Each structure stands twice: as C-alpha cells, then as structure tokens.
Amino acid sequence: MLYLTECPRDAMQGWPTFIPTTDKIDYLNALLKVGFSTLDFGSFVSPKAIPQLADTAEVLEGLDLSQSGTMLLAIVANLRGAETAASHPQIRYIGFPLSVSETFQQRNTNKSIVQALDDVARMQDICARTGQQQVVYLSMGFGNPYGDAWSPAVLGEFTQKLDGLGVSIVALSDTIGASTPATIGPAFRELTAAYPNIRFGAHLHTTPDTWHEKVAAAYEAGCRHFDGALGGYGGCPMAADELTGNMPTERLLEFSTQVGLEPGVNLEALGEAVRLNQRIFAGH
Ligand SMILES: CC(C)(COP(=O)([O-])OP(=O)([O-])OC[C@H]1O[C@@H](n2cnc3c(N)ncnc32)[C@H](O)[C@@H]1OP(=O)([O-])[O-])[C@@H](O)C(=O)NCCC(=O)NCCSC(=O)C[C@@](C)(O)CC(=O)[O-]
C-alpha cells in the first residue's frame, strides 16, 4: 500500500470563490472515511494571504474523527500558526513550506530562507513539547519560475540542514510542476540512501499529461509516500498567477493498482468524496 496524503487544503486554498464552511466540513468528513494515511485539511496562516482558509479552526471543530484512522496535517507559515496548530491535539502533523528558492520563500512567508530555517528549528521545539511531528515541504524543489539558481544538489544541502534539526519527514515539492523523471528519480534515490532517518514524500504538482512518468520515477526510486488531491484541482496561489494543479489522487490509486499494491481505500466512501468534490469544484 502507498502512504497517501490527501490535500484538500492545497485544492481549496486558491479557489476563487469562498467555499462555505459547512461544505468544507462535509467534504473533509467524507475524505476522513476513505482511508487515506493523512489528511492535509487546512492551514493556520494570515487570512489576508489565504482568505479561503480563514475558517480552518471552525472547520476543525466540525470534523468527526471518531471512526477514522486518518491523521490530520495543518500547514503553517510562521510560529504563530505553529502555536495555533499545537493547541489542537487532534492535529498530528504540522507542515511548513521551506523553499529552496529565496524568491518563493519571501513570496510565500515574507521571510528569508535563513529566517525560515530558524522557524523550522523552533517548530521542532514546539513539536517536542506537544508530541506532534513536523513535515517540511522543500518547495520549488525541482526548479522555480523566478530565475533563482537551482541544481539537484540544492536538495541535498537543504536536507542535510533538516536532518541536523531532527526533521524526519520531508516532502520534495514541485510547487509549479517543473520536475521531470530525470530530476525526480535521482533526487529520491540519492536522498533516501543518504538520509535513512528521513521519510521522503513526493508532493508533485502536475499537469494531467505528465502525472504517470513523474509518479513512476519517484516510485522506481523507492518513494512510497505520495501527496495528491482528488480531481487534481488547486495549487499554491503564492507561487504564480495561474494554479498548476495537484497530482490527482485518482491517478495515484490507479498507479497503485498497476504496480500490484492494494489501494487501501474504501471505494464506497471514495465515491461519496468524489461526489462532494465535484459539487465544490465543478459545480455539479
Ligand atoms: C506568514 C505570513 C503570515 C507572513 O506575513 P506578514 O505580513 O509578514 O505577517 P504579519 O505577522 O505582519 O501579519 C500580517 C497579518 O496577518 C495576520 N497573521 C499573521 N500570522 C497569522 C497566523 N498564523 N494566523 C492568523 N493570522 C495571522 C496578522 O494578524 C496580521 O493581520 P492584520 O493585523 O494586518 O489584520 C504570510 O506570509 C502568510 O500567511 N503566508 C501564507 C502562505 C500560505 O499559506 N501559502 C500556501 C501554503 S504553502 C503551499 O501551498 C506549498 C506546499 C505546502 O503545498 C508545498 C509546495 O507545493 O511547495
């Protein structure tokens, strides 16, 4: 079975019209029944930066976790957000976007990479206090649209720092869909060999035509932790004017069957989640 993180937060965060809080709650409760390993359900960030998710605390109140084995993950972009996430023991993972592009770090969190690394260290302290776990996203991990210098080696340099801080889950993130099998495969192969204490996830934004080669490259390089969003909607509005789209979870499940793994999801619950997904994102 693949370790799947379903990311409705990533699908919703840049959606142009406000999704009513009750619709978010219904959708997330449906996703909680599907059997995903983790649900990236919302974020505690500035409501000015991401107005769509200003209701995350209210949404959390409405979630029914009683019959779900799925762990909750919330994205934060500063220490204030991390303290908010830390005050909710239902949240297992606190996700922080650390960018290997200085321009994107500034755009996304209004701070430098050096300051962001300091936040990662402090968030490790918060997690040590609460028993939660930090997930660091290496954003723009496969290139950026701003002309900032990038090479495959940069992922190694950042990972070394994260390893030193005791971070044990790192999601290699292709924020704008710039990766290719030629950059994905070596990244997962080399980092997995060099950092056995870290689980590397693939957070690969993609266009519909290239999903398979990207997932296959990561899988063949040993990756078993994939992020996706049903329908492939969304992306990061802080990255570019146009949302790239997410890795469609349906395709990840299809891939999982192709390689002979149990999808590990309840198909009836998945059908209901897809129905609510279509109501929110496709208006029917
Ligand atoms: C980090 C800041 C806040 C810095 O932004 P800033 O402007 O430096 O922050 P500030 O401290 O000056 O505060 C500005 C305003 O935000 C409020 N504020 C400040 N912090 C919080 C908070 N935690 N919760 C609630 N409100 C907050 C604060 O109260 C204030 O409100 P005002 O006084 O003006 O009314 C801002 O840049 C921000 O919120 N960024 C959000 C970025 C974001 O959510 N990006 C999308 C998620 S990351 C992603 O999608 C990438 C990922 C994970 O998928 C992986 C990948 O693909 O790469």
Ligand as a Chemical Component Dictionary entry (heavy atoms), coordinates in Angstrom:
data_LIG
# 
_chem_comp.id                   LIG 
_chem_comp.type                 NON-POLYMER 
_chem_comp.pdbx_formal_charge   -5 
_chem_comp.three_letter_code    LIG 
# 
loop_
_chem_comp_atom.comp_id 
_chem_comp_atom.atom_id 
_chem_comp_atom.alt_atom_id 
_chem_comp_atom.type_symbol 
_chem_comp_atom.charge 
_chem_comp_atom.model_Cartn_x 
_chem_comp_atom.model_Cartn_y 
_chem_comp_atom.model_Cartn_z 
_chem_comp_atom.pdbx_ordinal 
LIG C1  C1  C 0  3.486  34.020 7.112  1  
LIG C2  C2  C 0  2.698  35.285 6.881  2  
LIG C3  C3  C 0  1.642  35.453 7.961  3  
LIG C4  C4  C 0  3.682  36.426 6.975  4  
LIG O1  O1  O 0  3.067  37.602 6.532  5  
LIG P1  P1  P 0  3.379  39.000 7.255  6  
LIG O2  O2  O 0  2.619  40.025 6.521  7  
LIG O3  O3  O -1 4.836  39.171 7.400  8  
LIG O4  O4  O 0  2.775  38.720 8.695  9  
LIG P2  P2  P 0  2.486  39.682 9.873  10 
LIG O5  O5  O 0  2.955  38.998 11.118 11 
LIG O6  O6  O -1 2.969  41.074 9.578  12 
LIG O7  O7  O 0  0.870  39.705 9.901  13 
LIG C5  C5  C 0  0.115  40.178 8.824  14 
LIG C6  C6  C 0  -1.349 39.949 9.121  15 
LIG O8  O8  O 0  -1.598 38.536 9.147  16 
LIG C7  C7  C 0  -2.076 38.127 10.441 17 
LIG N1  N1  N 0  -1.417 36.839 10.751 18 
LIG C8  C8  C 0  -0.105 36.591 10.750 19 
LIG N2  N2  N 0  0.113  35.310 11.063 20 
LIG C9  C9  C 0  -1.086 34.750 11.266 21 
LIG C10 C10 C 0  -1.492 33.451 11.611 22 
LIG N3  N3  N 0  -0.620 32.456 11.787 23 
LIG N4  N4  N 0  -2.810 33.202 11.754 24 
LIG C11 C11 C 0  -3.713 34.202 11.564 25 
LIG N5  N5  N 0  -3.381 35.460 11.206 26 
LIG C12 C12 C 0  -2.072 35.730 11.070 27 
LIG C13 C13 C 0  -1.654 39.238 11.386 28 
LIG O9  O9  O 0  -2.530 39.303 12.494 29 
LIG C14 C14 C 0  -1.764 40.468 10.506 30 
LIG O10 O10 O 0  -3.121 40.840 10.410 31 
LIG P3  P3  P 0  -3.522 42.399 10.466 32 
LIG O11 O11 O 0  -3.006 42.901 11.787 33 
LIG O12 O12 O -1 -2.836 43.059 9.312  34 
LIG O13 O13 O -1 -5.017 42.364 10.383 35 
LIG C15 C15 C 0  2.024  35.289 5.477  36 
LIG O14 O14 O 0  3.024  35.392 4.502  37 
LIG C16 C16 C 0  1.188  34.080 5.235  38 
LIG O15 O15 O 0  0.197  33.837 5.891  39 
LIG N6  N6  N 0  1.524  33.270 4.248  40 
LIG C17 C17 C 0  0.693  32.127 3.943  41 
LIG C18 C18 C 0  1.300  31.329 2.902  42 
LIG C19 C19 C 0  0.439  30.151 2.520  43 
LIG O16 O16 O 0  -0.497 29.743 3.159  44 
LIG N7  N7  N 0  0.833  29.559 1.361  45 
LIG C20 C20 C 0  0.178  28.398 0.861  46 
LIG C21 C21 C 0  0.537  27.177 1.633  47 
LIG S1  S1  S 0  2.175  26.578 1.320  48 
LIG C22 C22 C 0  1.994  25.703 -0.163 49 
LIG O17 O17 O 0  0.952  25.688 -0.762 50 
LIG C23 C23 C 0  3.159  24.916 -0.645 51 
LIG C24 C24 C 0  3.018  23.408 -0.365 52 
LIG C25 C25 C 0  2.929  23.114 1.130  53 
LIG O18 O18 O 0  1.815  22.894 -0.917 54 
LIG C26 C26 C 0  4.228  22.671 -0.914 55 
LIG C27 C27 C 0  4.591  23.077 -2.347 56 
LIG O19 O19 O 0  3.853  22.715 -3.291 57 
LIG O20 O20 O -1 5.625  23.742 -2.485 58 
# 
loop_
_chem_comp_bond.comp_id 
_chem_comp_bond.atom_id_1 
_chem_comp_bond.atom_id_2 
_chem_comp_bond.value_order 
_chem_comp_bond.pdbx_ordinal 
LIG C1  C2  SING 1  
LIG C2  C3  SING 2  
LIG C2  C4  SING 3  
LIG C2  C15 SING 4  
LIG C4  O1  SING 5  
LIG O1  P1  SING 6  
LIG P1  O2  DOUB 7  
LIG P1  O3  SING 8  
LIG P1  O4  SING 9  
LIG O4  P2  SING 10 
LIG P2  O5  DOUB 11 
LIG P2  O6  SING 12 
LIG P2  O7  SING 13 
LIG O7  C5  SING 14 
LIG C5  C6  SING 15 
LIG C6  O8  SING 16 
LIG C6  C14 SING 17 
LIG O8  C7  SING 18 
LIG C7  N1  SING 19 
LIG C7  C13 SING 20 
LIG N1  C8  SING 21 
LIG N1  C12 SING 22 
LIG C8  N2  DOUB 23 
LIG N2  C9  SING 24 
LIG C9  C10 SING 25 
LIG C9  C12 DOUB 26 
LIG C10 N3  SING 27 
LIG C10 N4  DOUB 28 
LIG N4  C11 SING 29 
LIG C11 N5  DOUB 30 
LIG N5  C12 SING 31 
LIG C13 O9  SING 32 
LIG C13 C14 SING 33 
LIG C14 O10 SING 34 
LIG O10 P3  SING 35 
LIG P3  O11 DOUB 36 
LIG P3  O12 SING 37 
LIG P3  O13 SING 38 
LIG C15 O14 SING 39 
LIG C15 C16 SING 40 
LIG C16 O15 DOUB 41 
LIG C16 N6  SING 42 
LIG N6  C17 SING 43 
LIG C17 C18 SING 44 
LIG C18 C19 SING 45 
LIG C19 O16 DOUB 46 
LIG C19 N7  SING 47 
LIG N7  C20 SING 48 
LIG C20 C21 SING 49 
LIG C21 S1  SING 50 
LIG S1  C22 SING 51 
LIG C22 O17 DOUB 52 
LIG C22 C23 SING 53 
LIG C23 C24 SING 54 
LIG C24 C25 SING 55 
LIG C24 O18 SING 56 
LIG C24 C26 SING 57 
LIG C26 C27 SING 58 
LIG C27 O19 DOUB 59 
LIG C27 O20 SING 60 
# 
